[in-house]
Amino acid sequence: MNILSIGGSDPSSGAGIQSDIRVFTTLGVYTLTAVTAITSQNTSKFGVVEPVSSSMLKKQLESIFSDFKIDGIKIGMVYNSMIIKVIYQQLKKLKIPIVVDPVIKSTTGGNLIEKSAKKDFQKYIIPLATIITPNRSEAEWITKMKISTKNTPEAVAKEIQKMGAKNVIITGIEEKVNLVSDFVLEKNSKYTISGKKISNINHGSGCNHSAAVIYSLVNNKSIKQSLFFAKKFTFNSIKNAKKIGKGIVITDIQSENRVEDKLSSSITEFTKIRGIYKNIPECQTNFVFSKQNPKSTKDVLGISGRIVKAGKKVIVAGELKYGGSKHVATALLAVNKKYPQICSAINLKYQNTTLTKIKKCKLKVSSYDRNKEPRKIKNQGSTIKWGINSAIRDSKIIPDVVFHKGDYGKEPMIIVFGKTPENVLEKISKIAG
């Protein structure tokens, strides 16, 4: 996956191009960049801005588009009218998701767009947006409408939508003691997204939010799914913010985001595997990934619903949630207890052809017989734990696959294990389809 970030350079790496590289790299995305301006700033103060020439920006973009397939674009700091017009000319015919993050001022008070560029920003940049993500003050700057009882968030969002943006989210429109809300206006719907509030001034949360939105859109998530993902992602980055310099804290992407992002990306790739619908069992499929040293299923991230078969396609029905899986998560916990490096698993339909492929690929296989399950265990409902423990009890080799051939009223199953979701996917690509 390749995402292009167009924006300004921040030497502190708290925001701008450098921040996007940090975020996208963490998400497993290859980041391409086009620098619009160079700034001198840190966590305490803002210095000066030096925009690149329009010809240099044009050459940057031409070099990127002539060599790479771009899956999505994030536009941040644009600074002046010449830069704005170059971006418009290079992007206007593209049919890929574009997220516009209207960068007006830095957290430390620096102006990041010339006042004379406002009309061109409205005319050329806003119409490029699949989603535009202004905060409250940025939305007011764009529209010259102060959000109030008279000028509701919906009225302001509609004004931005009239300028050409397909979808609008205004962040921070309502703040309470422990809650912050965002207003969303899609083409045919409107709604509010609320989440926990962290009361600290930080550097980078806006950049993280817009980066998470474009990442999720490129992963074929809906507008609503992408915005909920970005809300949670940004919250975690603020929660994990670090005081690196002498001034305000810089947001940081920690393990909670990494676990969810890796699993989300791998689920998307799983659904794209040719013929994968043939491997979905009657009970459907779940794909899980745990934190380090999981103690219970609440430490295992899974799909609250399932990956389900719909004709010759597979659909993700549900959201990622800790404790979202019971059966596959329980199987993972059993293997992880003996082999702590194993943190991911997925269940597949039992088929003789699949087992044949597994053996040809020389994957390590264990199995158990559900007919031998003690009645006491069966009555207690701890079949999976018993079965996995039976399969690996005497094994000195980490299993890639554990299977059973079913029992009365119980569907036979194959479970593939790995260190990470990517590792599991690598094994599936050899045996599925």
TAJO-V653537 format. One line per field, one symbol per residue. ss: DSSP state (H for helix, E for strand, L for the rest). A space follows every 10 residues. Layout:
ss: ???
//
This chain:
ss: LEEEEEEEEE LLLLLHHHHH HHHHHHLLLE EEEEEEEEEE ELLLLEEEEE ELLHHHHHHH HHHHHLLLLL LEEEELLLEL HHHHHHHHHH HLLLLLEEEE LLLLELLLLL ELELHHHHHH HHHHHHHHLL EELLEHHHHH HHHLLLLLLL LLHHHHHHHH HHLLLLEEEE EEEEELLLEE EEEEELLLLE EEEEEELLLL LEELHHHHHH HHHHHHHHLL LLHHHHHHHH HHHHHHHHHL LELLLLLLEE LLLLHHHHHH HHHHHHHHHH HHLLLHHHHL LLLLELEEEE LLLLLLHHHE EEELLEEEEE LLEEEEELLE EELLLLHHHH HHHHHHHHLL LLLEEEEEEL LHHHHHHHHH LLLLEEELLH HHLLHHHHHH LLHHHHHHHH HHLLLLLLLL EEEELLELLE LLEEEEEELL HHHHHHHHHH HLL
//
